[in-house]
Amino acid sequence: MIEKKPIIFLLLATMAILVGTVVTMVAPFKWINDPKLAIASVKPYTPLQLEGRDIYIREGCNNCHTQMVRPLLSDTERYGEYSKSGEFAYDQPHLWGSRRNGPDLARIGGKYPDAWHVKHMKDPRSMVPRSNMPAYAFLEQPLDTGLSEKKMKALKFPYTRADLDELSGKTEMDAMVAYMQKVGNDIPWRKTGRAEVLGELDNPFQDNMAVLPEGKELYLQHCAQCHGEDLKGEVGPGLEDLDQPDSAVFNIIYVGSPEAGMPAYGDSLGKERIWKLVTYLKSVHRR
């Protein structure tokens, strides 16, 4: 019996483990990083995006943020379309991660405008009040581009002299924002609207002034970071003169506006709270 021959048994067991490791770990990593298997719309990083990715790694952002949306309802409802292997063909190394001390960032690209990211990096709690993320205001320093061309060549990413010249005068913050806007944004996945909330809708709180305090609190919690506490605008436009029908304002908040970098709040706030928020916003306009 083979179990009575310890040396042969040990060698066979070791061989089985090695074969299993190659099949389940080594080979998939090679396949994932094969540009031939990339999704057609997924493009290699530009020099500025690649510099931002290296800063992301340098600062340990991947220790708190994953970049992989699992094909589970809890993930897709919160973060968006689940991740595909072809999205990571140009990621060396990949940054999937396994800990979510902060939210997953696999679909962060295009979710917010550049100004939102800059403000968030400088003062995270100004945009997300309960965030435990440290401030990265020090990224407003000149970008070191000494190795940019060598890195592009090593990774065999296409680039031009004009691409490298665009790095001149850029800061590390510029690079980080460029990378954030690239992540997960190469495939079309965002939903642009929901049929059940389009069209003319009646505001159930239109003449109910009792909901204004709650509406104002909702505004301060979810909107003031971009539109200003006084509704005069900052990252987003001012809202103090919101001359639109209640239903139009409701629809914008509910489904978002991807082209303007505004996320949808339908799932997180629900219809009733959004109507209270709309009532507050229109009350400010009517003053």
C-alpha positions as CSV (number, residue, x, y, z in Angstrom):
1,M,0.0,0.0,0.0
2,I,1.3,3.4,-0.9
3,E,0.6,4.9,2.5
4,K,3.2,2.5,3.9
5,K,5.8,4.2,1.6
6,P,6.1,7.7,3.1
7,I,8.7,9.1,0.7
8,I,6.7,8.1,-2.4
9,F,3.5,9.2,-0.8
10,L,5.0,12.6,0.1
11,L,6.3,13.1,-3.5
12,L,3.0,12.2,-5.0
13,A,1.1,14.5,-2.6
14,T,3.5,17.4,-3.3
15,M,3.0,16.8,-7.1
16,A,-0.8,16.8,-6.7
17,I,-0.7,20.1,-4.7
18,L,1.6,21.7,-7.3
19,V,-0.6,20.7,-10.2
20,G,-3.6,22.0,-8.4
21,T,-1.9,25.3,-7.7
22,V,-0.9,25.8,-11.3
23,V,-4.4,24.9,-12.6
24,T,-6.3,27.1,-10.0
25,M,-4.0,30.0,-9.5
26,V,-1.0,30.4,-11.8
27,A,-2.8,29.7,-15.1
28,P,-5.8,32.0,-14.4
29,F,-3.5,34.9,-13.6
30,K,-1.8,34.4,-16.9
31,W,-5.1,34.3,-18.7
32,I,-6.5,37.3,-17.0
33,N,-3.4,39.4,-18.0
34,D,-3.5,38.3,-21.6
35,P,-4.4,41.4,-23.7
36,K,-5.9,39.1,-26.3
37,L,-8.7,38.2,-23.9
38,A,-9.5,41.9,-23.1
39,I,-13.0,43.2,-23.7
40,A,-12.9,45.2,-26.8
41,S,-13.9,48.5,-25.1
42,V,-11.2,48.1,-22.4
43,K,-8.1,50.1,-23.3
44,P,-4.6,50.2,-21.8
45,Y,-3.8,52.9,-19.3
46,T,-2.5,56.2,-20.5
47,P,0.7,57.5,-18.8
48,L,-1.3,59.8,-16.5
49,Q,-3.7,57.0,-15.5
50,L,-0.8,54.6,-14.9
51,E,1.0,57.1,-12.7
52,G,-2.3,57.5,-10.7
53,R,-2.5,53.7,-10.4
54,D,1.0,53.5,-9.0
55,I,0.2,56.2,-6.5
56,Y,-2.9,54.3,-5.5
57,I,-0.7,51.3,-4.8
58,R,1.9,53.4,-3.1
59,E,-0.6,54.9,-0.7
60,G,-2.0,51.5,0.2
61,C,-5.5,52.3,-1.1
62,N,-6.0,48.6,-2.1
63,N,-5.7,47.7,1.6
64,C,-9.1,49.2,2.3
65,H,-10.8,49.2,-1.1
66,T,-11.5,46.1,-3.3
67,Q,-11.9,46.4,-7.0
68,M,-14.1,43.4,-7.8
69,V,-17.9,43.3,-7.8
70,R,-18.9,39.8,-7.1
71,P,-21.9,38.3,-9.0
72,L,-24.1,38.5,-5.9
73,L,-27.2,40.6,-5.5
74,S,-25.8,42.4,-2.5
75,D,-22.8,43.5,-4.6
76,T,-24.5,44.3,-7.9
77,E,-27.3,46.3,-6.2
78,R,-24.8,48.5,-4.4
79,Y,-21.9,48.8,-6.8
80,G,-23.2,47.9,-10.3
81,E,-22.5,45.4,-12.9
82,Y,-20.4,42.4,-11.7
83,S,-16.7,42.3,-12.8
84,K,-15.6,40.4,-15.9
85,S,-12.1,38.8,-16.3
86,G,-11.6,40.7,-19.5
87,E,-11.6,44.0,-17.6
88,F,-8.3,43.2,-15.9
89,A,-6.2,42.3,-18.9
90,Y,-4.0,45.4,-18.4
91,D,-3.8,45.3,-14.6
92,Q,-0.3,44.2,-13.5
93,P,-0.7,43.4,-10.6
94,H,-4.4,43.1,-10.2
95,L,-6.0,45.0,-7.3
96,W,-9.0,42.8,-6.5
97,G,-8.4,42.8,-2.8
98,S,-10.4,41.0,-0.1
99,R,-11.1,43.6,2.5
100,R,-13.7,46.3,2.3
101,N,-12.8,48.8,5.1
102,G,-14.0,51.2,2.5
103,P,-16.5,50.7,-0.4
104,D,-15.6,48.7,-3.5
105,L,-14.2,50.9,-6.3
106,A,-14.5,48.6,-9.3
107,R,-17.3,50.9,-10.8
108,I,-16.1,54.3,-9.4
109,G,-15.1,55.6,-12.9
110,G,-17.5,58.2,-14.2
111,K,-19.7,58.0,-11.1
112,Y,-18.6,61.5,-9.8
113,P,-17.0,64.5,-11.5
114,D,-13.3,65.3,-11.1
115,A,-14.0,68.1,-8.6
116,W,-15.8,65.6,-6.3
117,H,-12.7,63.3,-6.3
118,V,-10.4,66.2,-5.5
119,K,-12.5,67.4,-2.6
120,H,-12.9,63.9,-1.3
121,M,-9.2,63.2,-1.5
122,K,-8.4,66.4,0.4
123,D,-11.1,66.0,3.0
124,P,-13.0,62.7,2.9
125,R,-15.4,63.7,5.6
126,S,-16.5,66.8,3.7
127,M,-18.1,64.4,1.1
128,V,-18.8,61.3,3.2
129,P,-19.4,62.4,6.8
130,R,-18.8,59.0,8.5
131,S,-15.7,58.1,6.4
132,N,-12.7,56.9,8.3
133,M,-10.4,57.5,5.3
134,P,-7.4,59.7,6.0
135,A,-6.9,62.9,4.1
136,Y,-4.6,63.0,1.0
137,A,-4.2,66.7,0.5
138,F,-0.5,66.2,0.2
139,L,-1.1,64.7,-3.3
140,E,-1.2,68.3,-4.5
141,Q,2.5,68.0,-5.3
142,P,4.3,67.8,-8.7
143,L,4.2,64.4,-10.3
144,D,7.5,62.6,-10.7
145,T,7.6,61.5,-14.3
146,G,11.1,60.2,-14.4
147,L,10.1,56.6,-15.0
148,S,6.9,57.1,-16.9
149,E,8.2,56.1,-20.3
150,K,10.1,53.1,-18.9
151,K,6.9,51.9,-17.2
152,M,4.9,52.2,-20.4
153,K,7.5,50.2,-22.3
154,A,7.8,47.6,-19.7
155,L,4.1,47.0,-19.7
156,K,4.0,47.2,-23.5
157,F,1.2,49.9,-23.3
158,P,0.9,52.1,-26.4
159,Y,1.8,55.7,-25.9
160,T,2.9,58.7,-27.8
161,R,5.3,61.6,-27.1
162,A,2.2,63.8,-26.8
163,D,0.9,61.5,-24.1
164,L,4.1,61.9,-22.1
165,D,4.3,65.7,-22.7
166,E,0.8,66.0,-21.1
167,L,2.3,64.9,-17.8
168,S,4.2,68.2,-17.6
169,G,2.8,70.4,-14.9
170,K,0.5,67.6,-13.5
171,T,0.2,66.8,-9.8
172,E,-0.1,63.5,-8.1
173,M,-3.7,64.5,-7.4
174,D,-4.3,64.9,-11.1
175,A,-3.0,61.4,-11.7
176,M,-5.0,59.9,-8.9
177,V,-8.3,61.4,-10.3
178,A,-7.4,60.3,-13.8
179,Y,-7.0,56.7,-12.5
180,M,-10.2,56.9,-10.5
181,Q,-12.2,58.0,-13.6
182,K,-10.7,55.1,-15.6
183,V,-11.5,52.3,-13.1
184,G,-14.5,50.2,-14.4
185,N,-15.5,52.9,-16.8
186,D,-14.4,51.1,-20.0
187,I,-17.5,49.0,-20.3
188,P,-21.1,50.4,-20.7
189,W,-23.0,49.2,-17.7
190,R,-24.8,52.1,-16.1
191,K,-28.6,52.3,-16.2
192,T,-29.8,55.6,-17.5
193,G,-33.3,55.6,-16.2
194,R,-36.3,53.7,-14.8
195,A,-39.6,53.6,-16.6
196,E,-41.7,53.5,-13.5
197,V,-40.6,57.0,-12.3
198,L,-40.5,58.8,-15.7
199,G,-43.3,61.3,-16.6
200,E,-45.5,63.5,-14.6
201,L,-45.8,62.6,-10.9
202,D,-47.7,64.2,-8.1
203,N,-45.8,65.4,-5.0
204,P,-47.6,64.0,-2.0
205,F,-46.0,66.6,0.3
206,Q,-46.4,69.6,-2.0
207,D,-48.3,71.7,0.5
208,N,-47.1,70.0,3.7
209,M,-44.7,72.4,5.4
210,A,-44.2,69.9,8.2
211,V,-41.8,67.9,6.1
212,L,-39.4,70.8,5.5
213,P,-37.1,70.1,8.5
214,E,-36.7,66.5,7.4
215,G,-36.2,67.5,3.8
216,K,-33.5,70.0,4.9
217,E,-31.7,67.3,6.9
218,L,-31.8,65.0,4.0
219,Y,-30.3,67.7,1.8
220,L,-27.5,68.4,4.3
221,Q,-26.7,64.7,4.6
222,H,-26.8,63.7,0.9
223,C,-26.6,66.8,-1.3
224,A,-24.8,69.7,0.5
225,Q,-21.3,68.2,-0.2
226,C,-21.7,68.9,-3.9
227,H,-24.3,71.7,-4.1
228,G,-23.3,73.6,-1.0
229,E,-25.0,74.0,2.4
230,D,-26.6,77.3,1.1
231,L,-27.6,75.6,-2.2
232,K,-25.3,78.0,-4.1
233,G,-23.3,75.2,-5.7
234,E,-19.7,74.0,-5.4
235,V,-18.9,70.7,-7.1
236,G,-22.4,70.6,-8.6
237,P,-24.6,73.5,-9.8
238,G,-26.5,75.8,-7.5
239,L,-30.1,74.8,-6.5
240,E,-31.4,78.0,-4.9
241,D,-33.4,78.9,-8.0
242,L,-34.7,75.5,-9.0
243,D,-37.4,76.5,-11.5
244,Q,-38.5,73.0,-12.6
245,P,-41.6,70.9,-11.9
246,D,-41.6,68.8,-8.8
247,S,-41.7,65.6,-10.9
248,A,-38.7,66.6,-13.0
249,V,-36.6,67.3,-9.8
250,F,-37.8,63.9,-8.3
251,N,-36.8,62.0,-11.5
252,I,-33.3,63.6,-11.5
253,I,-32.7,62.6,-7.9
254,Y,-34.2,59.2,-8.3
255,V,-32.4,58.0,-11.4
256,G,-29.4,60.3,-11.3
257,S,-27.6,62.0,-14.2
258,P,-24.6,59.9,-15.3
259,E,-23.5,62.5,-17.9
260,A,-23.3,65.1,-15.1
261,G,-21.6,62.8,-12.6
262,M,-24.6,62.7,-10.3
263,P,-25.4,59.2,-8.9
264,A,-28.9,57.8,-8.5
265,Y,-30.5,58.0,-5.0
266,G,-33.6,55.9,-5.7
267,D,-32.4,52.8,-4.0
268,S,-30.7,54.5,-1.0
269,L,-33.4,57.1,-0.2
270,G,-36.6,55.7,-1.5
271,K,-39.5,57.6,-3.0
272,E,-41.0,59.1,0.2
273,R,-37.8,60.7,1.4
274,I,-36.9,61.9,-2.1
275,W,-40.3,63.7,-2.3
276,K,-39.6,65.3,1.1
277,L,-36.2,66.4,-0.3
278,V,-37.9,67.8,-3.4
279,T,-40.4,69.7,-1.2
280,Y,-37.6,71.3,0.7
281,L,-35.7,72.3,-2.5
282,K,-38.8,73.8,-4.1
283,S,-39.7,75.7,-0.9
284,V,-36.3,77.4,-1.0
285,H,-37.0,78.4,-4.7
286,R,-40.4,79.9,-3.7
287,R,-39.0,82.1,-1.0
